[in-house]
Amino acid sequence: MSKNTGNFIASGWTPVAADDPRTLVDPGEYQVICKRITCNENTRWKRIVVTLEFQIVDEGPFFCKMVPRYLHLPLKGAAGRDSNYVHEWTLANQGRAPRRNDRLPFSVFRNKVFRAAIVTVTKDADGRDRLAPYSKVSRLLELAAGGAA
């Protein structure tokens, strides 16, 4: 143990949790609205991860709970026509598919209501059981409501 680490422990310092636990809801189909969109580079898997954060709008015990949808893009940023991103972007764009070299802005998802399939994640990236399972949107099924793109 280094001298500095010992000083932290001797002074009573302890780490704090960086985030709240992820949301856990019953698996199934829900009406959700896209409230927030973030994009990050994942260096472990060498790709870009787009996170769409959806709020459940169905009345019931999970009303207003936030559930993420993770979509992956290659680092070069070109989304293939058979990718989940292009499929769901087309759905959000009211069924209008993009043409080659079209830009596919994330904003097409914002404030639109979708019917979505939500599943429980029980394994981590290495295939081990998660101590704290969580819910995520596994796919968007249909556009339920939302303005023009």
N, C-alpha and C positions, 0 to 999 in steps of 0.2 A: 504494500500500500504506500502510495507516495505521501510525502509530508503534507501537501495541500489537501488531499482527500481526508487525511486524519483530522485536519483542522475543521473541515466541514462537519464531520461526524461529531467531533468533540463539542462544537458549538450548537449541536442540536438541529442542524440543517437537514431537511428531508425534501425529496422531490415532490412536486404536486402534479395532479392529473391535468393533462393539457386539454382534454375534451370531455364532454358528457358522453355517457353510453349511447350507442346508436339505437335508433327506434326499432322496436320489435312489435309487429302486428300479426294477426292471423293471416296465413297465406290465402290468396283468392284474387278476385277481380274487384277493382275499386275505381271510382271516378277520382281523378287527380288533376291538379292545376300546376303548371310549371311556374315556380316562384323565383328561382335563382339558377344561374348557370356559371360554372367555373371551368377552367381549362388548365391542366398541369402536365408537365413532362414527367413520365415515369421512366427513370433511368434503369431500373431493374429489368423491365420488360422492353425497353427501347421503343416507347410509343407515347402518344399523347392521349391523356384520359380526359374526356369531357364529362363533367358531372352535372346532370340536370337534377335539381332538387324539386320534388313534387310534394304538394300538400294534399292530403286526402280530403275530399269535399263531400263524401258520402256521410249522411247522418249515422251516428252510432258511436261506439266506444273509441274509435280511432279517428274521429273527426278532428281535422287540423294537424294531425301528426305528419311530420316531414319524412319522406322516404326518397333515397337517391336512385338515379338511373345512371349507370356508368357505360359510356360508349368509347370505344378505342379507335384511334386513328394512327396511321404510320407517322413517323417523325417528319417525313417530307410534306405531310398535310394533305395528300391527295386521297380522297375517299373513293374506294372502288364501288362500282354500281351495285354489287351484291352485298355490300357491307351493311351492318345494322344501322350505322349512322345515316347512310343514304336512304335506306328503307324508311326509317322513322322520320327523317327530315322531309321526305316526300309526303308522308302521312300528315305531318304538321303543316306542310305547304298545300294542303287541301287536295292532295293527289297529283299535283303537278310535279313530275319528275324533272330533275336537273339535266341539262345538256352538258357535254364535255366542256371542261374549263369554266363552268359556271361557279360562282362563289356560293357557298352554302352557309350563310350566317347562322350563328347560334340563336339569334333573336327570334327566329321563326317559331321556336317552342314557347317563348315567354307568354304568360297569361292565357294560355290555351288549355282547355279542359279535354282530357283524354280518358278513355277506359284503358286501364293498365292491369297487367298481371303482376302480382306481388308475390315473391317467394322469400323463404327464410334461408339465410346463408349459415350453414353449420360447420363448414370446413374452411381452413385458411388456405393461402396460396400453395402451401407445401402439402396439402391433403390431410392435415391434422385437425382433430375436432376443435372447434372454437369454444373457449370457456364462456364467451358472451355472444351467442348467436344474434343476428340482426336481420332486418328486412331490407329488401331492395326491389326496385321495379325490374322485372326480368325482360319485359317488352311492352311496348305501347301497342294496343290492339286496334283502336280507332280514335279518330278526332271527334269528340263529342260537341265541343263548342269553342269558338274563338274567331277573332276578326280575320280579315284578309292579311296575308303575309306581307 
